[in-house]
């Protein structure tokens, strides 16, 4: 056990919190969306929360932690869903929310610290020069840009720009290593793959450089269909229209919209309506309306036509994991999955799974651009009955050609590609020789021989040791 | 024969030119790229050039022309290649270059008159609010926006935005009809298909509303490969990178770049180098360079690294029909084709045709987005020997699954889809009952029973009557 009293002393001048209730608060994220993670991670907590406000303070914190052998788990706003920012071995929570300076805004790019809240960043870049991030999570109002890069993959805007994994969607990351004398590295190009979506397991991000897109006063639209598959086909056709500038296209199956999109409910006819949640550029509204009419869709809601948006959430707060959140808030027996429906027959794959599961797995898709092709990802809701049935639902998806990015796992590999990321592992060997950064999240580090095909879930020994 | 003296008198107050040499000058475009059109259209000339400066003057001109039964052929800068603006029945050349006012610039859109020169329009919208047109032809420095809409299809920027045919890429066109009392119609949505790319056969455009994209200081890049197919594969892979903001990707086969890109020649090693002409956003240059290195390409030229761009043409002036122009200027025995290589096996199709024709048809591709998928169009050069061989080359392309948009035809149908466009025909019946607008360009008007599959070219009777 590291000597946290000594650590605290050596960190004098940097904000440190050791009140257990407050530390516990900062040790959590939205892991409870998953009944499985909820059971596994409920008692996880750190020992100290350290809140640096500069790169120098980060360097000093890591130097001290390294000397004492204390684990360090970085954290933005804790809006992740997989325990990304939860300290499985206890130790220091490195709260980066205070590092929130915007350093420069230029045509096409912004340089800032990792703790800036995404909506604030967009507000600043828009006011400065009519620009905004290419994409953001549905949690933009609370999430930080650093947390998004370290723990996210894409979101609102991915219909145009793809994901964070795509070369060019992150321009530069500055990271501090976890060594006796921490180094500061600027990563660009292919090197960015070493640390993006690595949950902070191999370096602490202290500065980011992100590309910007033009900001518009995006119009929120809900288009209604009586049949979910009609909504899906419409969404696919819409996403293929080169000339209509979109930011979000998400079909959501009935009865989810009527039952859980409380503020939008007055615009829906009944529980039978499936809805496509859309964000589109204002100058595309005329041709878009012509397209919807041709596709026999019903425009139920347009944010540019309502008297007031007061009390009505943004469209993107009906999408991505906010769809899940809205259902869960009303009915906690829901959980969800993350599905990929590979193109070109993604629509047929969705149809097959809708047919198999019906109302047990109400559909929710997100149309995205993937290697320049339109396809869809999905975050279907699942009426949860048991872990065994959930695993079966996953298996049936995979048997039908639809890989699952499992949101009921806390490791990088099991949630993602189900294989060792050798680039991230090699970089961790170099930047975190003691394995102190966010322990338990990279299986390859703890157990290089883990067999991803054996059908067993990984249990981090450190977590087992915590008796959870 | 209409009474042009009377017409001239009735047009008093509007600029009218009847000097035969000057009228002949304004009766031509770049039809001479094609040896076939050159022979057919060489002697085409109008009777009067009328240059209105307002919609009222357009209306008055059409009213007078209608009363006298005089043909009217609208014209921008005459940068088309298919005789789009050539008056096959003589009559009035309606020169719209003087209608060049920009009326409003807003976020995402611009309203202007048809005669604005495209590069001037982009300059104004960029200065106003960092915006520019989504795409433009390689003739942007001289072509007008109205001429582009009436006679073009896409160009620089189509890798991102598709083509003019795509809903949303034109927002509104205002057209004046050719009736006893001309009407003014504002067309939006699907109605735009009635008049865009109709060569002015069914209405005169007096105002356009176009969507805008963000303007960047695009970097011109030439990437070299020793094998043309390597250049093609690189171009395809590059075009699939969601995160790299491109405006132009055009592989050009050796020895065209070395032999005809005179100002860029010093940057090439030898005649054996094929080149990919690229325009890319400045903030994408770092990741782009990483990508080129991975793809074993050689960056030969970067406009952001040269000491001065003085005397060096824009990259887009090496692409689209400027590639053809540069070759033709040095070696007038060249001509060209316009080929579509449908996805997803477009690269294999290119490879097959390169194998068949070798240096007789040096490759030149333009990567574009087509219904949200990456594919390529081509404007290969052709070492012209005879009309029979040219027809054979066309047939071999079509036999290999690559439709030809024939640039050796002056009619809408034969240059394009080889079928009647019933929308445009129906609109012409309504807006030009006497058939006076740009006669001879719409086969369906003159000969509704023309058989496009009979293998015969259409000869406009009016042109036959002119003895050409």
Interface residues (C-beta under 8 A of the other chain):
Chain A: X106 X107 X108 X109 X129 X130 X131 X161 X162 X163 X166 X167 X168 X169 X171 X172 X188 X189 X190 X211 X212 X213 X214 X216 X217 X239 X240 X241 X242 X243 X244 X245 X281 X282 X283 X284 X286 X287 X288 X289 X290 X291 X294 X344 X369 X370 X371 X372 X373 X374
Chain B: X106 X107 X108 X109 X129 X130 X131 X161 X162 X163 X166 X167 X168 X169 X171 X172 X188 X189 X190 X211 X212 X213 X214 X216 X217 X239 X240 X241 X242 X243 X244 X245 X281 X282 X283 X284 X286 X287 X288 X289 X290 X291 X294 X344 X369 X370 X371 X372 X373 X374
